[in-house]
Amino acid sequence: MMRGMLYQEVVIALVPTTASWQVPAFLKFGNWNDCPQSEVHVALMKHWYELYGAEVVGISNDVVEMQVKNPPKDMAESLHLALEQYIYCYDIVNQGVQTLKNLATALLESKIWYFWWD
């Protein structure tokens, strides 16, 4: 889907948890191509929830989108987060913003995090 376009069909799943970071475990999301296993998603998402208030707002076949309440406050913290995110999903740098520094700069202001795996 291109940004601003509408899907013809959307599937909504009700998952029996109040913690969005648990959703990948319920959906058994991951463990294909370069997409991490469910356990990795859960561990990182819990970590990012605790540090940044990041919550899963969407998962599709190869995409995760998170909404962030408290983005990193300074460049050092943002660079550390950028490295974590790169290890989790290198496509966001290699096929996206091109450098860790660019990702870190974007994370300073971003209330939405977007990950995809080919």
A tleap script that builds the chain and sets N, CA, C and O, in Angstrom:
source leaprc.protein.ff14SB
mol = sequence {
  NMET MET ARG GLY MET LEU TYR GLN GLU VAL
  VAL ILE ALA LEU VAL PRO THR THR ALA SER
  TRP GLN VAL PRO ALA PHE LEU LYS PHE GLY
  ASN TRP ASN ASP CYS PRO GLN SER GLU VAL
  HIE VAL ALA LEU MET LYS HIE TRP TYR GLU
  LEU TYR GLY ALA GLU VAL VAL GLY ILE SER
  ASN ASP VAL VAL GLU MET GLN VAL LYS ASN
  PRO PRO LYS ASP MET ALA GLU SER LEU HIE
  LEU ALA LEU GLU GLN TYR ILE TYR CYS TYR
  ASP ILE VAL ASN GLN GLY VAL GLN THR LEU
  LYS ASN LEU ALA THR ALA LEU LEU GLU SER
  LYS ILE TRP TYR PHE TRP TRP CASP
}
set mol.1.N position { 0.841 -1.181 0.000 }
set mol.1.CA position { 0.000 0.000 0.000 }
set mol.1.C position { 0.883 1.239 0.000 }
set mol.1.O position { 1.887 1.299 0.710 }
set mol.2.N position { 0.514 2.190 -0.771 }
set mol.2.CA position { 1.226 3.463 -0.794 }
set mol.2.C position { 0.600 4.385 0.257 }
set mol.2.O position { -0.602 4.326 0.518 }
set mol.3.N position { 1.414 5.212 0.836 }
set mol.3.CA position { 0.942 6.139 1.855 }
set mol.3.C position { -0.223 6.962 1.320 }
set mol.3.O position { -0.150 7.506 0.218 }
set mol.4.N position { -1.303 7.051 2.105 }
set mol.4.CA position { -2.461 7.829 1.699 }
set mol.4.C position { -3.492 7.033 0.924 }
set mol.4.O position { -4.595 7.518 0.675 }
set mol.5.N position { -3.140 5.808 0.539 }
set mol.5.CA position { -4.074 4.957 -0.196 }
set mol.5.C position { -4.882 4.135 0.805 }
set mol.5.O position { -4.428 3.904 1.926 }
set mol.6.N position { -6.054 3.700 0.418 }
set mol.6.CA position { -6.900 2.893 1.283 }
set mol.6.C position { -6.876 1.435 0.836 }
set mol.6.O position { -6.808 1.144 -0.358 }
set mol.7.N position { -6.932 0.524 1.802 }
set mol.7.CA position { -7.051 -0.895 1.489 }
set mol.7.C position { -8.487 -1.211 1.094 }
set mol.7.O position { -9.424 -0.584 1.587 }
set mol.8.N position { -8.656 -2.175 0.213 }
set mol.8.CA position { -9.987 -2.656 -0.141 }
set mol.8.C position { -10.580 -3.456 1.008 }
set mol.8.O position { -11.793 -3.452 1.215 }
set mol.9.N position { -9.718 -4.146 1.755 }
set mol.9.CA position { -10.158 -5.002 2.851 }
set mol.9.C position { -9.164 -4.887 3.998 }
set mol.9.O position { -7.957 -4.819 3.765 }
set mol.10.N position { -9.650 -4.865 5.222 }
set mol.10.CA position { -8.817 -4.810 6.416 }
set mol.10.C position { -9.300 -5.883 7.376 }
set mol.10.O position { -10.503 -6.043 7.581 }
set mol.11.N position { -8.363 -6.622 7.965 }
set mol.11.CA position { -8.704 -7.634 8.949 }
set mol.11.C position { -8.338 -7.087 10.325 }
set mol.11.O position { -7.224 -6.610 10.536 }
set mol.12.N position { -9.269 -7.159 11.239 }
set mol.12.CA position { -9.030 -6.715 12.612 }
set mol.12.C position { -9.074 -7.940 13.507 }
set mol.12.O position { -10.031 -8.713 13.463 }
set mol.13.N position { -8.038 -8.120 14.323 }
set mol.13.CA position { -7.969 -9.267 15.225 }
set mol.13.C position { -8.081 -8.768 16.664 }
set mol.13.O position { -7.433 -7.793 17.045 }
set mol.14.N position { -8.893 -9.434 17.441 }
set mol.14.CA position { -8.972 -9.162 18.874 }
set mol.14.C position { -8.086 -10.182 19.569 }
set mol.14.O position { -8.330 -11.386 19.488 }
set mol.15.N position { -7.061 -9.697 20.249 }
set mol.15.CA position { -6.079 -10.559 20.884 }
set mol.15.C position { -6.277 -10.462 22.398 }
set mol.15.O position { -6.406 -9.359 22.928 }
set mol.16.N position { -6.303 -11.601 23.102 }
set mol.16.CA position { -6.620 -11.596 24.536 }
set mol.16.C position { -5.475 -11.098 25.426 }
set mol.16.O position { -4.936 -11.853 26.235 }
set mol.17.N position { -5.114 -9.829 25.267 }
set mol.17.CA position { -4.090 -9.215 26.106 }
set mol.17.C position { -4.315 -7.712 26.133 }
set mol.17.O position { -4.889 -7.141 25.205 }
set mol.18.N position { -3.867 -7.092 27.185 }
set mol.18.CA position { -3.901 -5.628 27.242 }
set mol.18.C position { -2.519 -5.038 26.972 }
set mol.18.O position { -2.366 -3.818 26.906 }
set mol.19.N position { -1.515 -5.895 26.818 }
set mol.19.CA position { -0.144 -5.451 26.545 }
set mol.19.C position { 0.146 -5.662 25.068 }
set mol.19.O position { 0.255 -6.799 24.609 }
set mol.20.N position { 0.268 -4.582 24.331 }
set mol.20.CA position { 0.455 -4.705 22.878 }
set mol.20.C position { 1.743 -5.443 22.519 }
set mol.20.O position { 1.820 -6.061 21.457 }
set mol.21.N position { 2.743 -5.388 23.377 }
set mol.21.CA position { 4.005 -6.057 23.083 }
set mol.21.C position { 3.864 -7.581 23.090 }
set mol.21.O position { 4.764 -8.280 22.625 }
set mol.22.N position { 2.753 -8.106 23.607 }
set mol.22.CA position { 2.514 -9.548 23.603 }
set mol.22.C position { 1.868 -10.040 22.299 }
set mol.22.O position { 1.851 -11.240 22.027 }
set mol.23.N position { 1.348 -9.126 21.514 }
set mol.23.CA position { 0.599 -9.496 20.306 }
set mol.23.C position { 1.389 -10.405 19.357 }
set mol.23.O position { 0.814 -11.378 18.868 }
set mol.24.N position { 2.674 -10.148 19.067 }
set mol.24.CA position { 3.388 -11.054 18.153 }
set mol.24.C position { 3.396 -12.511 18.625 }
set mol.24.O position { 3.404 -13.424 17.800 }
set mol.25.N position { 3.394 -12.736 19.940 }
set mol.25.CA position { 3.359 -14.112 20.458 }
set mol.25.C position { 2.021 -14.769 20.140 }
set mol.25.O position { 1.979 -15.924 19.717 }
set mol.26.N position { 0.926 -14.035 20.344 }
set mol.26.CA position { -0.393 -14.583 20.047 }
set mol.26.C position { -0.569 -14.858 18.554 }
set mol.26.O position { -1.200 -15.843 18.171 }
set mol.27.N position { -0.015 -13.994 17.722 }
set mol.27.CA position { -0.151 -14.157 16.272 }
set mol.27.C position { 0.916 -15.069 15.674 }
set mol.27.O position { 0.870 -15.396 14.488 }
set mol.28.N position { 1.885 -15.479 16.513 }
set mol.28.CA position { 3.036 -16.255 16.031 }
set mol.28.C position { 3.702 -15.544 14.854 }
set mol.28.O position { 4.043 -16.151 13.839 }
set mol.29.N position { 3.873 -14.237 15.031 }
set mol.29.CA position { 4.427 -13.380 13.988 }
set mol.29.C position { 5.936 -13.534 13.921 }
set mol.29.O position { 6.617 -13.451 14.944 }
set mol.30.N position { 6.457 -13.756 12.737 }
set mol.30.CA position { 7.895 -13.786 12.531 }
set mol.30.C position { 8.431 -15.154 12.189 }
set mol.30.O position { 7.683 -16.087 11.895 }
set mol.31.N position { 9.783 -15.252 12.235 }
set mol.31.CA position { 10.528 -16.472 11.976 }
set mol.31.C position { 10.463 -16.885 10.504 }
set mol.31.O position { 10.322 -18.068 10.192 }
set mol.32.N position { 10.565 -15.917 9.614 }
set mol.32.CA position { 10.638 -16.170 8.178 }
set mol.32.C position { 11.579 -15.135 7.578 }
set mol.32.O position { 11.673 -14.009 8.067 }
set mol.33.N position { 12.272 -15.523 6.521 }
set mol.33.CA position { 13.284 -14.657 5.901 }
set mol.33.C position { 14.119 -13.976 6.983 }
set mol.33.O position { 14.690 -14.658 7.834 }
set mol.34.N position { 14.201 -12.661 6.970 }
set mol.34.CA position { 14.995 -11.940 7.971 }
set mol.34.C position { 14.156 -11.435 9.140 }
set mol.34.O position { 14.659 -10.699 9.988 }
set mol.35.N position { 12.894 -11.818 9.194 }
set mol.35.CA position { 12.016 -11.377 10.278 }
set mol.35.C position { 12.284 -12.237 11.517 }
set mol.35.O position { 12.236 -13.465 11.439 }
set mol.36.N position { 12.563 -11.605 12.650 }
set mol.36.CA position { 12.894 -12.358 13.864 }
set mol.36.C position { 11.741 -13.250 14.343 }
set mol.36.O position { 10.594 -13.099 13.922 }
set mol.37.N position { 12.082 -14.172 15.225 }
set mol.37.CA position { 11.083 -15.030 15.856 }
set mol.37.C position { 10.181 -14.198 16.770 }
set mol.37.O position { 10.553 -13.105 17.198 }
set mol.38.N position { 9.007 -14.725 17.057 }
set mol.38.CA position { 8.041 -14.033 17.921 }
set mol.38.C position { 8.668 -13.587 19.240 }
set mol.38.O position { 8.390 -12.492 19.731 }
set mol.39.N position { 9.511 -14.440 19.805 }
set mol.39.CA position { 10.118 -14.135 21.098 }
set mol.39.C position { 10.967 -12.871 21.045 }
set mol.39.O position { 11.012 -12.103 22.006 }
set mol.40.N position { 11.637 -12.662 19.923 }
set mol.40.CA position { 12.469 -11.471 19.756 }
set mol.40.C position { 11.586 -10.229 19.666 }
set mol.40.O position { 11.878 -9.211 20.293 }
set mol.41.N position { 10.508 -10.313 18.889 }
set mol.41.CA position { 9.566 -9.197 18.799 }
set mol.41.C position { 9.054 -8.830 20.185 }
set mol.41.O position { 9.058 -7.662 20.573 }
set mol.42.N position { 8.612 -9.845 20.924 }
set mol.42.CA position { 8.035 -9.604 22.250 }
set mol.42.C position { 9.058 -8.958 23.177 }
set mol.42.O position { 8.742 -7.980 23.855 }
set mol.43.N position { 10.265 -9.483 23.215 }
set mol.43.CA position { 11.293 -8.944 24.121 }
set mol.43.C position { 11.622 -7.490 23.795 }
set mol.43.O position { 11.675 -6.650 24.693 }
set mol.44.N position { 11.843 -7.190 22.515 }
set mol.44.CA position { 12.181 -5.815 22.144 }
set mol.44.C position { 11.000 -4.869 22.336 }
set mol.44.O position { 11.168 -3.743 22.805 }
set mol.45.N position { 9.808 -5.332 21.974 }
set mol.45.CA position { 8.637 -4.469 22.122 }
set mol.45.C position { 8.351 -4.165 23.591 }
set mol.45.O position { 7.935 -3.054 23.918 }
set mol.46.N position { 8.566 -5.126 24.473 }
set mol.46.CA position { 8.397 -4.867 25.906 }
set mol.46.C position { 9.451 -3.854 26.372 }
set mol.46.O position { 9.142 -2.913 27.103 }
set mol.47.N position { 10.671 -4.059 25.947 }
set mol.47.CA position { 11.771 -3.143 26.283 }
set mol.47.C position { 11.446 -1.721 25.815 }
set mol.47.O position { 11.597 -0.764 26.574 }
set mol.48.N position { 11.001 -1.589 24.568 }
set mol.48.CA position { 10.676 -0.264 24.023 }
set mol.48.C position { 9.428 0.320 24.662 }
set mol.48.O position { 9.320 1.541 24.778 }
set mol.49.N position { 8.490 -0.507 25.078 }
set mol.49.CA position { 7.318 -0.013 25.809 }
set mol.49.C position { 7.762 0.593 27.140 }
set mol.49.O position { 7.328 1.684 27.511 }
set mol.50.N position { 8.624 -0.120 27.849 }
set mol.50.CA position { 9.093 0.351 29.162 }
set mol.50.C position { 9.905 1.644 29.048 }
set mol.50.O position { 9.788 2.519 29.906 }
set mol.51.N position { 10.715 1.773 28.014 }
set mol.51.CA position { 11.563 2.963 27.864 }
set mol.51.C position { 10.871 4.139 27.176 }
set mol.51.O position { 11.082 5.290 27.557 }
set mol.52.N position { 10.047 3.857 26.168 }
set mol.52.CA position { 9.522 4.914 25.309 }
set mol.52.C position { 7.997 4.957 25.211 }
set mol.52.O position { 7.441 5.804 24.511 }
set mol.53.N position { 7.318 4.040 25.917 }
set mol.53.CA position { 5.869 3.983 25.789 }
set mol.53.C position { 5.436 3.559 24.403 }
set mol.53.O position { 4.356 3.937 23.950 }
set mol.54.N position { 6.273 2.765 23.708 }
set mol.54.CA position { 5.972 2.311 22.347 }
set mol.54.C position { 4.951 1.179 22.396 }
set mol.54.O position { 5.117 0.206 23.131 }
set mol.55.N position { 3.899 1.322 21.605 }
set mol.55.CA position { 2.852 0.299 21.554 }
set mol.55.C position { 2.579 -0.107 20.116 }
set mol.55.O position { 2.583 0.727 19.210 }
set mol.56.N position { 2.344 -1.392 19.920 }
set mol.56.CA position { 1.997 -1.911 18.598 }
set mol.56.C position { 0.623 -1.379 18.221 }
set mol.56.O position { -0.334 -1.507 18.984 }
set mol.57.N position { 0.534 -0.778 17.033 }
set mol.57.CA position { -0.762 -0.308 16.534 }
set mol.57.C position { -1.154 -1.010 15.243 }
set mol.57.O position { -2.288 -0.876 14.782 }
set mol.58.N position { -0.217 -1.766 14.652 }
set mol.58.CA position { -0.541 -2.496 13.443 }
set mol.58.C position { 0.487 -3.551 13.117 }
set mol.58.O position { 1.690 -3.336 13.265 }
set mol.59.N position { -0.001 -4.698 12.670 }
set mol.59.CA position { 0.854 -5.779 12.178 }
set mol.59.C position { 0.185 -6.332 10.933 }
set mol.59.O position { -1.012 -6.617 10.930 }
set mol.60.N position { 0.971 -6.482 9.875 }
set mol.60.CA position { 0.469 -7.147 8.680 }
set mol.60.C position { 1.421 -8.291 8.351 }
set mol.60.O position { 2.218 -8.690 9.200 }
set mol.61.N position { 1.354 -8.816 7.152 }
set mol.61.CA position { 2.176 -9.979 6.826 }
set mol.61.C position { 3.679 -9.728 6.949 }
set mol.61.O position { 4.421 -10.658 7.267 }
set mol.62.N position { 4.150 -8.507 6.710 }
set mol.62.CA position { 5.587 -8.236 6.791 }
set mol.62.C position { 5.909 -6.865 7.388 }
set mol.62.O position { 7.013 -6.353 7.203 }
set mol.63.N position { 4.959 -6.275 8.095 }
set mol.63.CA position { 5.126 -4.924 8.631 }
set mol.63.C position { 4.674 -4.873 10.092 }
set mol.63.O position { 3.699 -5.517 10.480 }
set mol.64.N position { 5.401 -4.098 10.883 }
set mol.64.CA position { 4.980 -3.749 12.246 }
set mol.64.C position { 5.017 -2.235 12.347 }
set mol.64.O position { 5.984 -1.601 11.925 }
set mol.65.N position { 3.968 -1.659 12.905 }
set mol.65.CA position { 3.930 -0.222 13.150 }
set mol.65.C position { 3.667 0.001 14.633 }
set mol.65.O position { 2.805 -0.645 15.228 }
set mol.66.N position { 4.423 0.928 15.222 }
set mol.66.CA position { 4.295 1.224 16.651 }
set mol.66.C position { 4.087 2.717 16.848 }
set mol.66.O position { 4.631 3.542 16.114 }
set mol.67.N position { 3.287 3.045 17.856 }
set mol.67.CA position { 3.082 4.441 18.237 }
set mol.67.C position { 3.888 4.688 19.506 }
set mol.67.O position { 3.885 3.865 20.421 }
set mol.68.N position { 4.579 5.827 19.559 }
set mol.68.CA position { 5.531 6.106 20.622 }
set mol.68.C position { 5.097 7.329 21.422 }
set mol.68.O position { 4.875 8.400 20.857 }
set mol.69.N position { 4.977 7.166 22.741 }
set mol.69.CA position { 4.590 8.292 23.596 }
set mol.69.C position { 5.773 9.175 23.969 }
set mol.69.O position { 5.630 10.395 24.053 }
set mol.70.N position { 6.941 8.576 24.194 }
set mol.70.CA position { 8.115 9.311 24.680 }
set mol.70.C position { 9.354 8.988 23.845 }
set mol.70.O position { 10.170 8.161 24.250 }
set mol.71.N position { 9.502 9.627 22.694 }
set mol.71.CA position { 10.695 9.350 21.870 }
set mol.71.C position { 11.979 9.704 22.628 }
set mol.71.O position { 11.922 10.422 23.627 }
set mol.72.N position { 13.124 9.216 22.172 }
set mol.72.CA position { 14.383 9.554 22.841 }
set mol.72.C position { 14.578 11.062 22.925 }
set mol.72.O position { 14.128 11.815 22.062 }
set mol.73.N position { 15.259 11.483 23.988 }
set mol.73.CA position { 15.384 12.916 24.276 }
set mol.73.C position { 16.675 13.544 23.761 }
set mol.73.O position { 16.740 14.760 23.584 }
set mol.74.N position { 17.701 12.732 23.519 }
set mol.74.CA position { 18.960 13.295 23.035 }
set mol.74.C position { 19.582 12.354 22.008 }
set mol.74.O position { 19.157 11.208 21.864 }
set mol.75.N position { 20.582 12.843 21.307 }
set mol.75.CA position { 21.178 12.098 20.204 }
set mol.75.C position { 21.872 10.829 20.680 }
set mol.75.O position { 21.813 9.814 19.986 }
set mol.76.N position { 22.520 10.848 21.827 }
set mol.76.CA position { 23.200 9.640 22.320 }
set mol.76.C position { 22.190 8.521 22.558 }
set mol.76.O position { 22.413 7.382 22.147 }
set mol.77.N position { 21.101 8.837 23.208 }
set mol.77.CA position { 20.044 7.854 23.444 }
set mol.77.C position { 19.435 7.395 22.125 }
set mol.77.O position { 19.151 6.211 21.941 }
set mol.78.N position { 19.238 8.329 21.219 }
set mol.78.CA position { 18.644 8.012 19.931 }
set mol.78.C position { 19.560 7.131 19.085 }
set mol.78.O position { 19.076 6.248 18.377 }
set mol.79.N position { 20.858 7.353 19.143 }
set mol.79.CA position { 21.808 6.501 18.421 }
set mol.79.C position { 21.792 5.072 18.966 }
set mol.79.O position { 21.879 4.110 18.203 }
set mol.80.N position { 21.680 4.941 20.286 }
set mol.80.CA position { 21.579 3.608 20.889 }
set mol.80.C position { 20.310 2.896 20.408 }
set mol.80.O position { 20.348 1.721 20.043 }
set mol.81.N position { 19.197 3.617 20.411 }
set mol.81.CA position { 17.933 3.062 19.929 }
set mol.81.C position { 18.024 2.715 18.445 }
set mol.81.O position { 17.529 1.669 18.027 }
set mol.82.N position { 18.642 3.567 17.656 }
set mol.82.CA position { 18.792 3.308 16.226 }
set mol.82.C position { 19.562 2.010 15.994 }
set mol.82.O position { 19.212 1.237 15.102 }
set mol.83.N position { 20.596 1.765 16.776 }
set mol.83.CA position { 21.356 0.525 16.648 }
set mol.83.C position { 20.479 -0.674 17.008 }
set mol.83.O position { 20.507 -1.686 16.307 }
set mol.84.N position { 19.701 -0.579 18.087 }
set mol.84.CA position { 18.773 -1.655 18.449 }
set mol.84.C position { 17.803 -1.935 17.307 }
set mol.84.O position { 17.570 -3.087 16.940 }
set mol.85.N position { 17.247 -0.874 16.759 }
set mol.85.CA position { 16.270 -1.039 15.682 }
set mol.85.C position { 16.922 -1.604 14.421 }
set mol.85.O position { 16.301 -2.391 13.707 }
set mol.86.N position { 18.145 -1.218 14.144 }
set mol.86.CA position { 18.862 -1.744 12.980 }
set mol.86.C position { 19.115 -3.246 13.129 }
set mol.86.O position { 18.936 -4.005 12.177 }
set mol.87.N position { 19.526 -3.666 14.312 }
set mol.87.CA position { 19.744 -5.094 14.560 }
set mol.87.C position { 18.425 -5.857 14.417 }
set mol.87.O position { 18.400 -6.967 13.885 }
set mol.88.N position { 17.345 -5.264 14.888 }
set mol.88.CA position { 16.000 -5.856 14.799 }
set mol.88.C position { 15.516 -5.923 13.356 }
set mol.88.O position { 14.944 -6.933 12.944 }
set mol.89.N position { 15.735 -4.869 12.590 }
set mol.89.CA position { 15.178 -4.761 11.236 }
set mol.89.C position { 16.106 -3.888 10.387 }
set mol.89.O position { 15.898 -2.680 10.275 }
set mol.90.N position { 17.117 -4.498 9.799 }
set mol.90.CA position { 18.111 -3.701 9.067 }
set mol.90.C position { 17.564 -3.027 7.817 }
set mol.90.O position { 18.163 -2.073 7.321 }
set mol.91.N position { 16.420 -3.511 7.293 }
set mol.91.CA position { 15.852 -2.886 6.094 }
set mol.91.C position { 15.476 -1.417 6.308 }
set mol.91.O position { 15.473 -0.638 5.355 }
set mol.92.N position { 15.159 -1.029 7.558 }
set mol.92.CA position { 14.772 0.366 7.786 }
set mol.92.C position { 15.936 1.321 7.511 }
set mol.92.O position { 15.727 2.501 7.227 }
set mol.93.N position { 17.160 0.801 7.597 }
set mol.93.CA position { 18.338 1.604 7.251 }
set mol.93.C position { 18.777 1.293 5.820 }
set mol.93.O position { 18.869 2.195 4.988 }
set mol.94.N position { 19.047 0.024 5.535 }
set mol.94.CA position { 19.601 -0.352 4.236 }
set mol.94.C position { 18.696 0.016 3.064 }
set mol.94.O position { 19.183 0.419 2.008 }
set mol.95.N position { 17.388 -0.120 3.240 }
set mol.95.CA position { 16.447 0.207 2.171 }
set mol.95.C position { 15.661 1.479 2.476 }
set mol.95.O position { 14.790 1.882 1.704 }
set mol.96.N position { 15.974 2.099 3.598 }
set mol.96.CA position { 15.224 3.283 4.011 }
set mol.96.C position { 16.098 4.510 4.138 }
set mol.96.O position { 16.437 5.145 3.140 }
set mol.97.N position { 16.466 4.847 5.376 }
set mol.97.CA position { 17.134 6.118 5.666 }
set mol.97.C position { 18.636 6.135 5.378 }
set mol.97.O position { 19.262 7.193 5.448 }
set mol.98.N position { 19.222 4.979 5.056 }
set mol.98.CA position { 20.598 4.823 4.579 }
set mol.98.C position { 21.686 4.798 5.657 }
set mol.98.O position { 22.696 4.120 5.464 }
set mol.99.N position { 21.527 5.502 6.777 }
set mol.99.CA position { 22.568 5.475 7.814 }
set mol.99.C position { 21.925 5.415 9.198 }
set mol.99.O position { 20.776 5.813 9.385 }
set mol.100.N position { 22.697 4.907 10.168 }
set mol.100.CA position { 22.220 4.899 11.560 }
set mol.100.C position { 22.010 6.315 12.074 }
set mol.100.O position { 21.067 6.573 12.822 }
set mol.101.N position { 22.881 7.229 11.678 }
set mol.101.CA position { 22.728 8.615 12.119 }
set mol.101.C position { 21.416 9.210 11.596 }
set mol.101.O position { 20.724 9.917 12.329 }
set mol.102.N position { 21.072 8.931 10.344 }
set mol.102.CA position { 19.792 9.416 9.809 }
set mol.102.C position { 18.616 8.821 10.577 }
set mol.102.O position { 17.642 9.515 10.866 }
set mol.103.N position { 18.713 7.530 10.906 }
set mol.103.CA position { 17.645 6.895 11.680 }
set mol.103.C position { 17.552 7.537 13.062 }
set mol.103.O position { 16.458 7.851 13.530 }
set mol.104.N position { 18.685 7.730 13.705 }
set mol.104.CA position { 18.693 8.342 15.038 }
set mol.104.C position { 18.090 9.742 15.011 }
set mol.104.O position { 17.341 10.112 15.915 }
set mol.105.N position { 18.405 10.504 14.005 }
set mol.105.CA position { 17.842 11.853 13.875 }
set mol.105.C position { 16.334 11.788 13.719 }
set mol.105.O position { 15.612 12.573 14.333 }
set mol.106.N position { 15.852 10.861 12.905 }
set mol.106.CA position { 14.406 10.713 12.703 }
set mol.106.C position { 13.707 10.250 13.981 }
set mol.106.O position { 12.581 10.662 14.258 }
set mol.107.N position { 14.370 9.398 14.757 }
set mol.107.CA position { 13.757 8.873 15.986 }
set mol.107.C position { 13.575 9.943 17.058 }
set mol.107.O position { 12.705 9.810 17.918 }
set mol.108.N position { 14.382 10.996 17.020 }
set mol.108.CA position { 14.255 12.072 18.010 }
set mol.108.C position { 12.882 12.735 17.966 }
set mol.108.O position { 12.401 13.211 18.994 }
set mol.109.N position { 12.258 12.775 16.827 }
set mol.109.CA position { 10.996 13.480 16.672 }
set mol.109.C position { 9.823 12.570 16.370 }
set mol.109.O position { 8.676 13.016 16.395 }
set mol.110.N position { 10.082 11.320 16.088 }
set mol.110.CA position { 9.052 10.440 15.556 }
set mol.110.C position { 8.164 9.830 16.642 }
set mol.110.O position { 8.653 9.280 17.629 }
set mol.111.N position { 6.883 9.937 16.443 }
set mol.111.CA position { 5.898 9.287 17.324 }
set mol.111.C position { 5.407 7.979 16.700 }
set mol.111.O position { 4.588 7.277 17.293 }
set mol.112.N position { 5.905 7.651 15.502 }
set mol.112.CA position { 5.555 6.408 14.818 }
set mol.112.C position { 6.837 5.703 14.406 }
set mol.112.O position { 7.721 6.314 13.805 }
set mol.113.N position { 6.940 4.430 14.724 }
set mol.113.CA position { 8.043 3.595 14.258 }
set mol.113.C position { 7.473 2.572 13.301 }
set mol.113.O position { 6.413 2.001 13.558 }
set mol.114.N position { 8.169 2.333 12.191 }
set mol.114.CA position { 7.702 1.466 11.121 }
set mol.114.C position { 8.807 0.486 10.768 }
set mol.114.O position { 9.935 0.894 10.492 }
set mol.115.N position { 8.495 -0.802 10.776 }
set mol.115.CA position { 9.461 -1.842 10.457 }
set mol.115.C position { 8.897 -2.743 9.371 }
set mol.115.O position { 7.696 -3.012 9.357 }
set mol.116.N position { 9.748 -3.216 8.454 }
set mol.116.CA position { 9.295 -4.176 7.448 }
set mol.116.C position { 10.424 -5.132 7.119 }
set mol.116.O position { 11.601 -4.784 7.219 }
set mol.117.N position { 10.057 -6.327 6.731 }
set mol.117.CA position { 11.011 -7.371 6.373 }
set mol.117.C position { 10.651 -7.911 5.001 }
set mol.117.O position { 9.484 -8.172 4.708 }
set mol.118.N position { 11.674 -8.076 4.159 }
set mol.118.CA position { 11.463 -8.656 2.825 }
set mol.118.C position { 11.568 -10.161 2.892 }
set mol.118.O position { 11.421 -10.836 1.873 }
savepdb mol mol.pdb
quit
